[in-house]
Amino acid sequence: METEQTPIAEKYPPAPPESPAARKGRLAALFVMPFLMVTMMYATYMGTMHDPQPRDLPVAVAGPGAGDVATQLEASTDGALDVRVVEADEARELVTDREVAGAVVLGENQSATVLTASAAGVSQSSLVSTKVLPTLAGNGWQTATEDLVPVTDGDGSGTLVLFAAMGMVLAGYVPLSGMIQATPNLLRLRRFVPIAVGWAAAVSTIIWTILGPIVGAVEGHYLAFLGTGTLTILAVSTCQLLFSKVMGAMGVLPGMLIFVIFGVPSSGLAMPTASMPGFFQWLHGVLPLGQAGEALRAFIYFEDSQAVQHLLVIAGWLVVSLLLCALRERKGHEIVGGPLYHDREAPLPALAGGPAAHYKLRLVAVTAFPLAIVATVVTLMGFSMHQPTVRDMPVAVVGPAVATEQFVAGLAEQTDGILTFTEVEDREEATELVRTQEVVAAYVLPTEQGGEATLVTAGGAGAAQKNVVTQVFTPVAAASQTPLVIDDIAPLTENDTNSSNSLYTGMSWIMAGFLFFAVLRGGAPEITRTRQLLPMVAGWSVGISVWLWFLFDVLIGAVNGHALEMIGVGAVTVFCVAWFSALLVRPIGLMALLPVMVIAMLAGVPASGGGLSVYMVPEIFRDLTAYLPLPAAVDIARSMVYFGNEGLGHNLLVLAVWGAVGLLLNVLVVDPWLNRSNARPPANVPRAGGSPRGGEGEVVEGEVVDPASGDDLTPEPVGAS
C-alpha cells in the first residue's frame, strides 16, 4: 500500500508550517477583505444614489417660440437640462437616435407635445416629463406626451437590459476566483480562451432563455443576446484573468469594483446617467456593464447599427486584456499567491477551504457555482421586477359611513383591483394607519360642499407607492372639481430624495453578515469551534456597524443622526445574519453561499419595499416580507428616520430568531460535524501551533490526501517505525 502512496506524497508535499506572524497576517486579511467589499459597494451606491441631481440632461425644443421656451426650461430647472433649439422635423429623429432624452414640439394655439422614448430608459423618460411639463403648464401651454419608442409589455420597468447585462458581467467575473484554487491548469491563455468562448455562449443562451421564454420579458432577439453576451463575458473574464495573474485571490477586489460596483450606477440602465456624478457619466462610455446593456437596447428597440459603437468598446477590453495576459505569460509569471501545484491530479479543493477533490469534481464545482449564481440573480431579479404591476395597495377612505361607502364602491370599479379600501370615520385614526404603514395613504373626503379633499401619505415609506396613490387620486379629485391637498406626514429628507437610503443601509448590514463567514470559510477553515468564532463575529459586527454609520452619516451625509440606534441595530443584524450563514457555509462550504444569498439578500430585495413597493411585485414576495432578514433590516432603518422606531420590536424579533437558531445549531450540530474523527482536512492549508481543525494539540505540518479516494497519503516522518 505504501509503495502506491509514496509517489503521490513525494510529488505533492504539503506546504511548510505557517509562522505565527504569517497566521496573524492571514487572519487579519480575512477581516480586511469583507471590509473592503462592503465599503466599496455601499460607499458607491449610497454616495451616488441617495440624492441624485440631474445635470445637463439633453432636451430639444422645436416649433414657433422654441427659443423662448428653451430659455424658460433652462432657467426653471437650474442646470438640470441642456436645451437645444432644433427644426421640427429633426426633433423626433434626435429622440429615436438617443441623442437627446426628450423633445418638446410646439404647435399652434399654445399646444406642446413632449416626446420621449421609454425604451431608452423608463426613469429617463419620467425625468424629462417631471422637469419639462410643470414649466410648460406654468407658462400656459396645453401639453400632451408621446412615447416614440415604448418598452414592450413584458419589460414594463425598462430594466430587462440591466438584468441581462448584469448576468453577463457576473458570468465573466465570478468563475476566476474558483478556478485559481481548483483548476489553475486552465488559466493559461491557450486553454482559457476556448473554454471561455464556450462558457460565454452557453451562459448567454441561458440568460436569454430565462428572460425570454421563462420570465417573458423579451420575445426573440436570441442572436443579439448570444453575440453581445459572448463578447461581454469573454472580455470580462479575460480582464479578470489578468487581475488574477497580477494579484492572485485579491484580484477579486478590482474586478468587483470595476465591473459591478462602478458598473451599476454608471450604466444608465436603471437611472439616467445625467443624474450621476460626472465621473460616473464618463464611466458610462467605458465600462462593459453599461455598454452591454446599451447594445442590447439598440438590438431590441432601436437600430442595430447603434449597437456597433458599444460592442467596439467591449472588444477593446478583450483585446487589451489578451495582450497583457500574453505578455505576462511570455515573461513566465505565474498567478500571484496561487497553488503550488497545477497538475490535474494535484490535491486541490473544489472550492476554497474545502478538502482535496478529484479533478472531475473540481471541474463541476468551478462550472456549477458561478452558473448557479448567474441564473439565480437573473431569474429572481427578472421575475420580481421586470413588469411592476400594482395590486391590492391598501388605502383608507375617511368620512361619514354613507359617504365613504358610496365613494369606495365607485372607485373600486374604476381601479379594478389596484387598491383595497378601509373605511374610517376619524382622520386621526387614518393618519395613524399611514404612520404604522398598515395603509399606504388615506383619502379624506371634503367635509362640506365645495371643500377640499386631503391625501395623507408618507414619502418615507416609499416614493414609488406615494407616486401611485397620488396619480390615482389626483384625477379622482379633479373629476369632481375638488381641490386636493397632499399631506405628507413623513416626507423624504433632503438627503434621501431617491428613497433608497433604507434599502442600502439594510443591505450593507446583511452583506456584512453573510460575507464574513464566506471569507472565513475559504481563508481559515481550520477554525471549527463556535467558541473560537464567537468573539471574532461579535467584534466584526460592532466594528463594521460603527464604520457603516460613520460612512453613511459623517462622510456621505446620507443618514443624519440616529448614531446609537444605527450602530446597535446594525451590530445585531450583522451578528444574526452571520450565524445564519454559518449554519450552511461552515459544514457545506462555499457552495452554500448561494442559498444564503437567496434567503438573506436576493429574495429580500423585492420583499423589502426598499425599491419598488411590495404592492408592485409578485405576491409571493409580499408574503415573505414578515419573515426574511433584509425586509426587517430595511424597515428598521426606515423606521428610525421616518416613523419613530415604529415596528422595531417585531423586526428585531425576526432578526433574533434567525440569529439564535443559527447560533444554537452551530453549537449543537455544526461543531460536532466538523470535528468528527473522520473529517477530511482542508486541502493544502498551512498550519502552525494547532491541530488540523483548530483545537489544542501539537503542531501539524500538513497532510497529503489522495484526491480520488480521500486516503491520507502523508509520508511517515524519517525514522518512524
Secondary structure, 3 states (H helix, E strand, C coil): CHHHHHHHHHHCCCCCCCCHHHHHHHHHHHHHHHHHHHHHHHHHHHHHHCCCCCCCEEEEEECCCHHHHHHHHHHHCCCCEEEEECCHHHHHHHHHCCCCCEEEEECCCCEEEEEECHHHCHHHHHHHHHHHHHHHHHCCCEEEEEECCCCCHHHCCCCHHHHHHHHHHHHHHCHHHHHHHHCHHHCCHHHHHHHHHHHHHHHHHHHHHHHHHHCCCCCCCHHHHHHHHHHHHHHHHHHHHHHHHHHHHHHHHHHHHHHHHCHHHHCCCCCCHHHCCHHHHHHHCCCHHHHHHHHHHHHHHCCHHHHHHHHHHHHHHHHHHHHHHHHHHHCCCCCCCCCCCCCCCCCCECCCCCCECCHHHHHHHHHHHHHHHHHHHHHHHHHHHCCCCCCCEEEEEECCHHHHHHHHHHHHHHHCCCEEEEEECCHHHHHHHHHCCCCCEEEECCCCCCCCEEEEECHHHCHHHHHHHHHHHHHHHHHCCCCEEEEECCCCCCCCCCCCHHHHHHHHHHHHHHHHHHHHHHHCCCCCCHHHHHHHHHHHHHHHHHHHHHHHHHHCCCCCCCHHHHHHHHHHHHHHHHHHHHHHHHHHCHHHHHHHHHHHHHCHHHHHCCCCCHHHCCHHHHHHCCCCHHHHHHHHHHHHHHCCCCCHHHHHHHHHHHHHHHHHHHHHHHHHHHCCCCCCCCCCCCCCCCCCCCCCCCCCCCCCECCCCCCECCCCCCCCC
